[in-house]
């Protein structure tokens, strides 16, 4: 993937996640992992915005599961 393609994929993914309803954003985690992997394969560091988004989506998935265990 070229640098321009990777930048475009990042932009498109961020827009796609932003358009998701709360509670559904985690469905994009697979795509997010793919784009972040492409950064690693290209030798570029993933942007901080993607790393923060990964943290947010992971938390959205884990918190309800943790709450179920606590109940």
N, C-alpha and C positions, 0 to 999 in steps of 0.2 A: 504494500500500500504506500503510495507516495505521501509526502508531507502534506500536500494540498488535500488529498483524499482523506487523510487522517483528520485534518482540521475540520473538513466538511462533515465527516462522520461524527465527530465530537459535537459540533454545532447542532446537527440534526438530532442526535440522541438527547442532548440537553433540552431542546425544544419539545421532543416527544415526551420526555419525563415530565416537563412542566405542564403539558396539556392533560396529563392523566389525573383522574379524580383521586383525592386522598384515599389511601387504603389500597390503591391499585398500582402505585408507582413502583412497588417492589417487583412487579411483573417484568420490569425492564432490567432487572439485575443481570440476567444472562447477556444481554446486549452490552451492558456497561462493562462486564468482565471481558467481553470480546474486544471492545475498543481499548480498554486499558492494556490488554495483552498485546494488541497491535503497537501500542506505544513502546512496550518493552522490546518487542521484536525489531522495532525500527531504531532502537538505541536512544530514544527520546524519553524523557521523564513525563509521566502523565501530568496534566495540568492540575493545580491545586483544586480547581473547581470540580473536577471529576473525582478526586480523592475524597473531597467533602461529601459529594453526592453519594459515593459508595458507602461512606460511613452513615449517612442519613438513611439510605434505603435499607442497609443491613439492620440498623436500629429499629426501623419500622417493622421488619420481619421478626426480629428477636424479642422485642418488648412484649407483644401479646402472648408469645409462647412462654416467656418467663412469668408473666402475670398469671397464666393458667396453672403453672406449677406452684405458685405461691398461694393460690386459693384453696 
